Amino acid sequence: MTLDLTVHRSVGEAFLNRAAAHPDRTALTVVHAGSGDQDSRTFGDLARRARLRAANLGARLEPGSRVLIALPTCVEFAEVYLACLLAGLVAVPVPVPGGSASATERVAAVAADCTPALALTTVEARGDLAERLPGTLVEAVGDAGAGEADLPTRPGPGLETVAVLQYSSGSTGTPKGVMLTHGNLLGNIVGFQVGAGLSPDEVFGGWIPLHHDMGLFSQLTAALLLGAPNVLMPPADFVRRPIEWFRLLDRFGVTVTAGPNFAYDLCLRLISDDMLVGIDLSGVRLAINGSEPIHAPTMAAFTKRFAGTGLRPDVISPGYGLAESTVYVSCTSIGVQPTVLVVDPAAVESAETPRLRTTSGGSGKEIVGVGRPAAHQVRIVDPRSLRPVPEGGIGEIWLHGNSVGIGYWNRPDLSGEIFRARLAGSELDWLRTGDLGAFLDGELFVTGRLKEVLIVHGRNVFPQDVERQARAAHDALVGFTGAAFEVSAPDNRIVLVHEVSPTLPAGDLPAVVAAVAKSLTVEFGAPIRNVMLVRRGTVRRTTSGKIQRVVMRDRFLAGDITPVYADLDPAVSALAGRSHA
């Protein structure tokens, strides 16, 4: 049965409808693996607490005021988030400051951009956040309190009212606030429900941060609006011990979960056979792999490695989404085996007419399908001519649909360029995603980011392919992060900045660089010699784990990266103000 959420005027109204239908059903449970503590709310209690908070906020703030939600994964996050949507305020989810330098910088940048009227955070973080946001009222979230409360008497939000400012990951530059309306959120959840084939009996669960669009919408909001139980754990618990994710899935009977590709790889590396004793994953129906490039060998290895837990081979669901379209665009449906094409690298990497051309014999480049879009019209467009490309041709992915946001906060010119693009000869507004992909037999395939494509002797080379090949070249890079980008010196040169194992002796570093440079040159058929090895934690990632290649390029050119060893062409060294290593 598919719930028609579009009959509601707002997300808050849709949630209250679910709560009224199932007041005693558990809505949200937050589990802390280290202590064993857990905190739960039924739908009825969550609705009561959200109304209390909404009454309080509505009495203090004008409709449309921005409320910064700087909270970890906790039941209070859900209460405050729903309260904002019920009171006609704009929720602005951000990471808790202080956890990392990038998280703290992000919070300050978001606050400067959207000028919140109020920031709600933990008791521990309140003082630090107040110092960093001197013009903003900062409060500890506290308890919602007892009793009942009526919602504000003023007219409530409608479908066109902005509900959330969801800041983009910032993987290609400064984060931008995407304005998402109540209608956008409702439409996206309906698309996710239909496209993934979700039933009314699902149990959601996982660890993705709630300030990230996949965590906020595909985990939290989807479960709340579909009336499904949801079990969450802090992201740090997963990173420290990935087995805790499996234990959560088993203990609570989770059927729908999600994670980026690195999470599945981390499980392969850090979960031992003895940890799996007693783990039963046969109830998992959908495990979305999205938010970053999907690696076909990782998917195959994951399902094979953990088949003994009852995990079915069709559970991994490659997906595609972005904040500019709320989150969900497509994923493979429950019970559908992912499509992995083996394609001709020369055809994919052609700078003039790139296309997916399958090869015979099993040799070539593997590309993973991300399903058939259910909530959007999709076009694959030549970014130069602004005309659709033929079936199988690679171009920029353009979207049109009711879950596409209305623009970037305070950036009208950029909003017009990105959210109101026009195909040649068309009057319809389209979202330019900045992602490259192709359609083949009705399925979408994503190949890379338009801004990050590297040009090597007339070929389009994708940075994630360079980074993966480098890790395959030497064990000292396995499990660490790299960033490949292009510089002009004066012709185009590829630079790879990659973290290296801290246990590797200094005398072995030149051999690592030589092995990586040789492997890259052979694989891509052109000299790729500029390799810089750095300490763990040097390569910048967004708070959702995406590699910030543009940021790393800027830092490299500013001479702001300290290597443990580097071998750079003299011309490339000069760009960064360095002497040749």
C-alpha positions as CSV (number, residue, x, y, z in Angstrom):
1,M,0.0,0.0,0.0
2,T,1.3,3.4,-1.0
3,L,0.5,6.3,1.4
4,D,-0.5,9.5,-0.5
5,L,1.4,12.1,1.5
6,T,0.6,14.8,-1.0
7,V,-2.9,15.2,0.4
8,H,-1.4,17.0,3.3
9,R,-0.6,20.7,3.4
10,S,2.7,20.3,5.3
11,V,5.2,17.8,6.7
12,G,4.0,18.5,10.2
13,E,0.4,17.7,9.3
14,A,1.4,14.5,7.6
15,F,3.4,13.5,10.7
16,L,0.5,14.3,13.1
17,N,-1.8,12.1,10.9
18,R,0.6,9.2,11.3
19,A,0.9,9.8,15.0
20,A,-2.9,9.8,15.4
21,A,-3.2,6.5,13.5
22,H,-0.5,4.7,15.5
23,P,0.1,6.6,18.8
24,D,1.5,3.6,20.7
25,R,3.9,2.4,18.0
26,T,7.6,3.2,18.7
27,A,8.6,6.0,16.3
28,L,12.3,6.5,17.2
29,T,14.9,4.7,19.3
30,V,18.5,6.0,19.7
31,V,21.0,3.4,20.8
32,H,24.5,4.1,22.2
33,A,26.6,1.1,21.5
34,G,29.3,2.0,24.0
35,S,27.1,2.4,27.1
36,G,24.2,0.2,26.0
37,D,21.8,3.1,26.8
38,Q,18.9,3.7,24.5
39,D,16.1,6.4,24.4
40,S,12.8,5.9,22.7
41,R,9.7,7.8,21.7
42,T,6.3,6.5,20.6
43,F,4.6,8.4,17.8
44,G,2.1,9.8,20.3
45,D,4.7,11.0,22.7
46,L,6.9,12.4,19.9
47,A,3.9,14.3,18.6
48,R,3.1,15.7,22.1
49,R,6.7,16.8,22.7
50,A,7.0,18.3,19.2
51,R,3.8,20.3,19.8
52,L,5.1,21.6,23.1
53,R,8.3,22.8,21.5
54,A,6.4,24.2,18.5
55,A,4.2,26.3,20.8
56,N,7.3,27.6,22.6
57,L,9.2,28.5,19.4
58,G,6.1,29.9,17.7
59,A,5.5,32.3,20.6
60,R,9.0,33.6,20.4
61,L,9.9,33.6,16.7
62,E,8.4,35.0,13.5
63,P,7.3,32.6,10.8
64,G,10.1,31.9,8.4
65,S,12.8,32.4,11.1
66,R,15.8,30.1,10.7
67,V,16.5,27.8,13.6
68,L,20.0,26.2,13.7
69,I,19.8,22.6,14.9
70,A,23.3,21.7,16.2
71,L,22.4,18.4,17.8
72,P,23.9,14.9,17.6
73,T,21.8,11.9,16.8
74,C,19.2,12.0,19.6
75,V,15.5,12.0,20.2
76,E,15.6,15.8,20.9
77,F,16.8,16.3,17.3
78,A,13.6,14.8,16.0
79,E,11.5,16.8,18.5
80,V,13.1,20.1,17.5
81,Y,13.0,19.3,13.8
82,L,9.3,18.5,13.9
83,A,8.6,21.5,16.1
84,C,10.1,23.9,13.5
85,L,8.0,22.4,10.7
86,L,4.8,22.6,12.8
87,A,5.5,26.2,13.8
88,G,6.3,27.5,10.3
89,L,10.0,28.0,11.1
90,V,12.9,26.9,8.9
91,A,15.0,24.1,10.2
92,V,18.7,24.4,9.5
93,P,20.5,21.1,10.5
94,V,24.2,21.3,11.1
95,P,26.8,19.2,12.9
96,V,27.6,19.7,16.5
97,P,30.6,22.1,16.6
98,G,33.9,21.0,18.2
99,G,33.9,17.5,16.9
100,S,36.3,18.4,14.1
101,A,37.8,21.6,12.5
102,S,35.7,21.0,9.4
103,A,32.5,20.7,11.4
104,T,33.2,23.8,13.3
105,E,34.0,25.8,10.2
106,R,30.8,24.5,8.5
107,V,28.6,25.6,11.4
108,A,30.1,29.1,11.4
109,A,29.8,29.4,7.6
110,V,26.2,28.2,7.6
111,A,25.2,30.7,10.4
112,A,26.9,33.6,8.6
113,D,24.9,32.7,5.5
114,C,21.4,32.2,6.9
115,T,21.5,34.5,10.0
116,P,19.5,32.2,12.3
117,A,17.2,33.7,15.0
118,L,18.0,30.8,17.3
119,A,20.6,28.0,17.6
120,L,19.7,24.9,19.7
121,T,22.5,22.6,20.8
122,T,23.7,20.5,23.7
123,V,24.5,21.8,27.2
124,E,28.2,20.9,26.5
125,A,28.4,22.7,23.2
126,R,26.4,25.8,24.1
127,G,29.3,27.9,25.4
128,D,31.5,27.2,22.5
129,L,28.8,27.8,19.9
130,A,27.7,31.1,21.6
131,E,31.3,32.3,21.3
132,R,31.4,31.4,17.6
133,L,28.0,33.0,16.8
134,P,28.1,36.3,18.7
135,G,25.0,37.7,16.9
136,T,22.8,34.6,17.5
137,L,20.8,33.5,20.5
138,V,22.2,30.1,21.5
139,E,20.4,27.8,23.9
140,A,20.8,24.3,25.2
141,V,17.9,22.2,24.0
142,G,16.6,20.9,27.4
143,D,13.6,18.7,27.9
144,A,10.3,19.4,26.1
145,G,8.4,19.2,29.4
146,A,5.2,17.6,30.5
147,G,1.6,18.3,29.5
148,E,0.0,19.2,26.3
149,A,0.2,22.3,24.1
150,D,-1.8,23.7,21.2
151,L,-0.1,24.8,18.0
152,P,0.2,28.5,17.2
153,T,-3.1,30.0,16.1
154,R,-1.6,31.8,13.1
155,P,-2.0,30.1,9.7
156,G,0.2,27.0,9.5
157,P,2.8,26.4,6.7
158,G,1.6,25.3,3.3
159,L,3.2,23.2,0.5
160,E,5.1,26.3,-0.8
161,T,6.5,27.3,2.6
162,V,10.2,26.7,3.1
163,A,10.7,23.9,5.6
164,V,14.4,23.2,5.6
165,L,17.6,24.9,4.6
166,Q,19.7,21.9,3.7
167,Y,23.2,22.9,3.1
168,S,25.0,21.0,0.3
169,S,28.0,18.9,1.2
170,G,30.5,21.4,-0.1
171,S,32.5,18.7,-2.0
172,T,33.1,21.2,-4.8
173,G,33.2,24.4,-2.9
174,T,31.5,26.5,-0.2
175,P,28.3,24.9,1.1
176,K,25.1,26.4,-0.2
177,G,21.7,26.4,1.5
178,V,19.1,24.7,-0.6
179,M,15.6,26.0,0.1
180,L,13.3,22.9,0.4
181,T,9.6,23.4,0.8
182,H,7.1,21.2,2.6
183,G,5.9,20.1,-0.8
184,N,9.4,19.2,-1.8
185,L,9.8,17.0,1.2
186,L,6.5,15.3,0.8
187,G,7.0,14.7,-2.9
188,N,10.5,13.2,-2.3
189,I,9.3,10.7,0.4
190,V,6.5,9.6,-2.0
191,G,9.1,9.1,-4.7
192,F,11.4,7.1,-2.4
193,Q,8.5,5.0,-1.3
194,V,7.4,4.1,-4.8
195,G,10.9,3.9,-6.4
196,A,12.3,1.7,-3.6
197,G,9.2,-0.4,-3.3
198,L,8.8,0.2,0.4
199,S,5.9,-1.5,2.3
200,P,4.0,-0.3,5.3
201,D,5.8,-2.8,7.5
202,E,9.4,-1.5,7.1
203,V,11.7,-0.9,10.0
204,F,14.3,1.8,9.3
205,G,17.7,2.0,11.0
206,G,21.2,3.2,10.6
207,W,23.9,5.6,11.6
208,I,24.1,8.4,9.0
209,P,24.3,11.9,10.6
210,L,21.0,13.7,10.8
211,H,22.4,16.9,9.5
212,H,23.2,15.0,6.2
213,D,20.4,14.9,3.6
214,M,20.4,11.1,3.4
215,G,20.2,10.8,7.2
216,L,17.6,13.6,7.6
217,F,15.2,12.6,4.8
218,S,15.8,9.0,3.8
219,Q,16.2,7.8,7.4
220,L,14.4,10.1,9.8
221,T,11.7,11.9,7.8
222,A,10.8,8.9,5.6
223,A,10.2,6.8,8.7
224,L,8.2,9.4,10.5
225,L,5.9,10.1,7.6
226,L,5.4,6.5,6.7
227,G,4.6,5.6,10.3
228,A,7.6,3.1,10.5
229,P,9.8,2.4,13.5
230,N,13.3,3.9,13.2
231,V,16.4,2.9,15.2
232,L,19.4,5.1,15.0
233,M,23.0,5.1,16.4
234,P,25.6,7.9,16.6
235,P,27.9,7.9,13.5
236,A,31.0,7.7,15.8
237,D,29.8,4.4,17.1
238,F,29.8,2.9,13.6
239,V,33.2,4.4,12.7
240,R,34.8,3.0,15.8
241,R,33.2,-0.4,15.5
242,P,31.3,-1.2,12.2
243,I,30.0,-4.4,13.7
244,E,27.7,-2.3,15.8
245,W,25.7,-1.4,12.6
246,F,25.2,-5.1,12.0
247,R,24.2,-5.7,15.6
248,L,21.6,-2.9,15.4
249,L,20.1,-4.3,12.2
250,D,19.9,-7.8,13.8
251,R,18.6,-6.7,17.3
252,F,15.8,-4.4,16.0
253,G,14.8,-6.3,12.9
254,V,15.7,-3.4,10.6
255,T,14.6,-3.9,7.0
256,V,15.8,-0.6,5.4
257,T,19.2,1.0,6.0
258,A,21.8,3.0,4.1
259,G,25.4,4.1,3.9
260,P,28.0,5.5,1.5
261,N,30.4,3.2,-0.3
262,F,33.2,3.8,2.2
263,A,31.0,2.3,5.0
264,Y,30.6,-1.0,3.1
265,D,34.4,-1.0,2.5
266,L,35.0,-0.3,6.2
267,C,32.9,-3.3,7.2
268,L,34.9,-5.5,4.9
269,R,38.2,-4.4,6.5
270,L,37.2,-4.2,10.2
271,I,34.6,-6.9,10.8
272,S,36.2,-10.2,11.6
273,D,34.6,-13.7,11.4
274,D,34.4,-14.1,15.1
275,M,32.4,-10.8,15.4
276,L,29.7,-12.3,13.2
277,V,28.8,-15.2,15.5
278,G,25.1,-15.0,16.1
279,I,24.4,-12.1,13.7
280,D,21.3,-12.5,11.5
281,L,20.9,-10.1,8.6
282,S,18.3,-12.1,6.8
283,G,15.6,-9.5,7.6
284,V,17.3,-6.7,5.8
285,R,15.5,-5.9,2.5
286,L,17.2,-2.7,1.3
287,A,20.7,-1.4,2.1
288,I,21.2,1.8,0.0
289,N,24.7,2.5,-1.2
290,G,24.8,6.2,-2.1
291,S,26.2,9.7,-1.4
292,E,29.5,9.0,-3.1
293,P,30.8,7.0,-6.1
294,I,29.7,3.4,-5.9
295,H,32.4,0.8,-6.4
296,A,31.1,-2.4,-8.0
297,P,33.8,-4.7,-6.4
298,T,33.0,-3.4,-3.0
299,M,29.3,-4.3,-3.4
300,A,30.2,-7.8,-4.7
301,A,32.7,-8.4,-1.9
302,F,30.3,-7.2,0.8
303,T,27.4,-9.5,-0.2
304,K,29.8,-12.5,-0.6
305,R,31.7,-11.8,2.6
306,F,28.6,-11.5,4.8
307,A,26.3,-14.1,3.0
308,G,26.8,-16.3,6.1
309,T,24.7,-13.9,8.1
310,G,21.7,-14.5,5.8
311,L,22.3,-11.3,3.8
312,R,20.8,-11.7,0.4
313,P,22.7,-10.8,-2.8
314,D,20.0,-8.4,-4.0
315,V,19.9,-6.3,-0.7
316,I,22.6,-3.7,-1.8
317,S,20.7,-0.9,-3.6
318,P,22.9,1.5,-5.5
319,G,21.3,4.9,-5.3
320,Y,21.7,8.5,-6.5
321,G,20.5,11.7,-4.9
322,L,21.5,15.3,-4.0
323,A,20.4,18.1,-1.6
324,E,19.2,20.2,-4.5
325,S,16.4,17.6,-5.1
326,T,15.7,17.0,-1.4
327,V,17.8,13.8,-1.6
328,Y,16.3,10.9,-3.4
329,V,16.4,10.6,-7.2
330,S,16.7,6.9,-7.8
331,C,17.8,3.5,-6.4
332,T,17.2,-0.1,-7.3
333,S,14.0,-1.5,-5.8
334,I,13.7,-4.1,-3.1
335,G,14.5,-7.5,-4.6
336,V,16.1,-6.2,-7.7
337,Q,19.7,-7.2,-8.4
338,P,22.0,-4.2,-9.2
339,T,23.1,-3.7,-12.7
340,V,26.9,-3.7,-13.3
341,L,28.0,-2.9,-16.8
342,V,31.5,-3.6,-18.2
343,V,32.1,-0.8,-20.6
344,D,34.9,0.3,-23.0
345,P,37.0,2.9,-21.1
346,A,38.0,4.7,-24.3
347,A,34.3,5.3,-25.1
348,V,33.5,6.5,-21.6
349,E,36.5,8.8,-21.4
350,S,36.2,10.3,-24.9
351,A,36.5,14.1,-24.5
352,E,34.3,14.7,-27.5
353,T,31.5,12.1,-27.5
354,P,31.6,10.1,-24.3
355,R,29.2,7.2,-24.1
356,L,28.5,3.9,-22.4
357,R,29.6,1.1,-24.8
358,T,29.5,-2.4,-23.3
359,T,32.4,-4.8,-24.0
360,S,32.5,-8.5,-24.5
361,G,34.9,-10.8,-22.8
362,G,34.6,-9.2,-19.3
363,S,37.5,-6.7,-19.6
364,G,36.8,-3.0,-19.2
365,K,35.5,-0.4,-16.7
366,E,32.7,-1.3,-14.4
367,I,29.8,1.1,-14.1
368,V,27.0,0.6,-11.6
369,G,23.3,1.4,-12.4
370,V,21.4,3.4,-9.8
371,G,17.9,2.3,-10.8
372,R,15.0,3.9,-12.7
373,P,14.0,7.3,-11.5
374,A,10.4,7.4,-10.2
375,A,10.0,10.9,-8.8
376,H,11.6,13.0,-11.6
377,Q,11.8,13.6,-15.3
378,V,15.5,13.1,-16.2
379,R,17.4,14.2,-19.2
380,I,21.1,13.6,-20.1
381,V,22.3,16.9,-21.6
382,D,25.4,18.0,-23.5
383,P,26.7,20.8,-21.1
384,R,28.0,22.8,-24.1
385,S,25.1,22.7,-26.5
386,L,22.3,22.2,-23.8
387,R,20.7,19.6,-26.0
388,P,19.8,16.0,-24.9
389,V,22.3,13.3,-25.9
390,P,21.3,10.0,-27.5
391,E,20.6,6.8,-25.5
392,G,23.9,5.7,-23.9
393,G,25.6,9.1,-24.3
394,I,27.2,10.6,-21.3
395,G,26.3,14.2,-20.3
396,E,25.1,16.3,-17.4
397,I,22.1,14.9,-15.5
398,W,19.2,17.4,-15.5
399,L,16.1,16.9,-13.3
400,H,12.5,18.2,-13.2
401,G,10.0,17.3,-10.5
402,N,8.2,18.4,-7.4
403,S,11.0,17.5,-5.0
404,V,13.5,19.8,-6.7
405,G,14.2,22.7,-4.3
406,I,13.3,26.3,-5.1
407,G,16.9,27.7,-5.1
408,Y,19.8,28.6,-3.0
409,W,19.4,30.9,0.0
410,N,20.4,34.5,-0.9
411,R,21.9,33.5,-4.2
412,P,19.4,34.5,-6.9
413,D,21.9,34.5,-9.8
414,L,23.2,31.1,-9.0
415,S,19.7,29.8,-8.3
416,G,18.6,30.9,-11.8
417,E,21.6,29.2,-13.4
418,I,21.2,25.9,-11.5
419,F,17.5,25.5,-10.7
420,R,16.0,27.2,-13.8
421,A,18.1,25.9,-16.6
422,R,16.5,25.5,-20.0
423,L,17.0,22.9,-22.7
424,A,17.4,24.4,-26.2
425,G,13.9,25.1,-27.5
426,S,12.1,24.3,-24.2
427,E,10.3,26.5,-21.6
428,L,10.5,24.0,-18.8
429,D,12.7,24.7,-15.8
430,W,15.4,22.0,-15.1
431,L,17.9,21.5,-12.2
432,R,21.5,21.2,-13.4
433,T,22.9,18.6,-11.0
434,G,26.6,19.0,-12.0
435,D,26.8,15.2,-12.2
436,L,27.7,13.3,-15.3
437,G,25.7,10.2,-16.3
438,A,23.9,8.2,-19.0
439,F,20.6,6.4,-19.6
440,L,20.8,2.8,-20.9
441,D,17.7,0.6,-21.2
442,G,15.8,2.9,-18.9
443,E,18.3,2.8,-16.1
444,L,20.5,5.7,-14.9
445,F,24.2,5.4,-14.6
446,V,26.3,8.1,-12.8
447,T,29.9,8.4,-14.0
448,G,31.3,11.5,-12.2
449,R,31.2,15.2,-11.3
450,L,31.4,17.7,-14.2
451,K,33.6,20.1,-12.2
452,E,36.0,17.3,-11.2
453,V,36.7,15.6,-14.5
454,L,40.4,15.5,-15.4
455,I,41.6,15.9,-19.0
456,V,44.5,13.6,-19.9
457,H,45.6,13.7,-23.5
458,G,42.1,14.2,-24.8
459,R,40.5,11.8,-22.4
460,N,38.0,12.4,-19.6
461,V,39.5,10.7,-16.5
462,F,37.5,10.6,-13.3
463,P,39.3,11.4,-10.0
464,Q,37.8,8.5,-8.1
465,D,39.3,6.1,-10.6
466,V,42.8,7.7,-10.1
467,E,42.4,7.5,-6.3
468,R,41.3,3.8,-6.4
469,Q,44.1,2.8,-8.7
470,A,46.6,4.4,-6.4
471,R,45.3,2.4,-3.5
472,A,45.5,-0.7,-5.6
473,A,49.2,0.1,-6.3
474,H,50.5,-0.1,-2.7
475,D,49.2,-1.5,0.6
476,A,50.4,1.6,2.5
477,L,47.5,3.5,1.0
478,V,44.7,1.0,1.6
479,G,42.1,2.4,4.0
480,F,43.3,6.0,3.6
481,T,41.9,8.9,1.6
482,G,43.2,10.5,-1.5
483,A,42.3,13.5,-3.7
484,A,43.1,13.7,-7.4
485,F,42.8,17.1,-9.2
486,E,44.1,19.0,-12.2
487,V,46.4,22.0,-12.3
488,S,47.8,24.0,-15.3
489,A,51.6,24.1,-15.4
490,P,51.1,25.5,-18.1
491,D,49.5,22.4,-19.7
492,N,47.2,20.2,-17.7
493,R,48.8,18.0,-15.1
494,I,47.1,15.6,-12.6
495,V,48.2,15.8,-9.0
496,L,47.4,13.1,-6.4
497,V,47.5,14.0,-2.7
498,H,47.1,10.8,-0.7
499,E,47.3,9.9,3.0
500,V,49.7,7.1,3.8
501,S,50.0,4.7,6.7
502,P,51.8,6.3,9.7
503,T,53.6,3.0,10.5
504,L,55.5,3.0,7.1
505,P,59.2,3.8,7.6
506,A,60.3,7.1,6.1
507,G,62.8,5.2,3.9
508,D,60.0,3.3,2.1
509,L,58.1,6.4,1.1
510,P,59.9,7.0,-2.3
511,A,59.2,3.4,-3.3
512,V,55.5,4.0,-2.6
513,V,55.4,7.1,-4.7
514,A,57.3,5.3,-7.5
515,A,54.8,2.3,-7.4
516,V,51.8,4.6,-7.5
517,A,53.1,6.8,-10.3
518,K,54.0,3.7,-12.4
519,S,50.6,2.1,-11.8
520,L,48.7,5.3,-12.7
521,T,50.7,5.9,-15.9
522,V,50.2,2.4,-17.1
523,E,46.4,2.4,-16.2
524,F,45.6,5.7,-17.9
525,G,48.0,5.6,-20.7
526,A,49.7,8.9,-19.9
527,P,52.3,10.1,-17.5
528,I,50.8,10.8,-14.0
529,R,53.8,11.5,-11.9
530,N,52.8,14.2,-9.4
531,V,52.2,12.3,-6.2
532,M,52.2,13.9,-2.7
533,L,52.0,11.6,0.4
534,V,50.5,13.2,3.5
535,R,49.6,12.4,7.1
536,R,46.2,10.8,8.0
537,G,43.5,13.4,8.3
538,T,45.1,15.9,5.8
539,V,42.7,15.2,2.9
540,R,39.6,17.3,3.5
541,R,36.2,15.7,3.5
542,T,32.8,17.0,4.0
543,T,30.9,16.2,7.2
544,S,29.1,13.5,5.2
545,G,32.4,12.0,4.0
546,K,32.7,13.3,0.5
547,I,36.2,14.2,-0.7
548,Q,36.7,17.9,-1.2
549,R,38.8,17.8,-4.3
550,V,38.3,21.5,-5.2
551,V,39.3,22.5,-1.7
552,M,42.4,20.3,-1.8
553,R,43.4,21.8,-5.1
554,D,43.1,25.3,-3.7
555,R,45.1,24.3,-0.6
556,F,47.8,22.7,-2.8
557,L,48.1,25.9,-5.0
558,A,48.3,28.0,-1.8
559,G,51.1,25.9,-0.5
560,D,49.0,24.9,2.5
561,I,49.7,21.1,2.4
562,T,52.6,19.6,4.3
563,P,53.8,16.4,2.7
564,V,55.6,13.5,4.4
565,Y,57.1,12.9,0.9
566,A,56.4,14.3,-2.6
567,D,57.7,13.8,-6.1
568,L,56.4,16.7,-8.2
569,D,57.4,18.1,-11.6
570,P,59.3,21.3,-11.2
571,A,56.5,23.3,-13.0
572,V,53.9,21.8,-10.6
573,S,56.1,22.5,-7.6
574,A,56.4,26.1,-8.7
575,L,52.6,26.5,-8.7
576,A,52.5,25.7,-5.1
577,G,55.6,27.7,-4.2
578,R,57.7,24.5,-3.5
579,S,61.0,23.3,-4.5
580,H,61.2,20.0,-6.4
581,A,61.2,17.0,-4.0
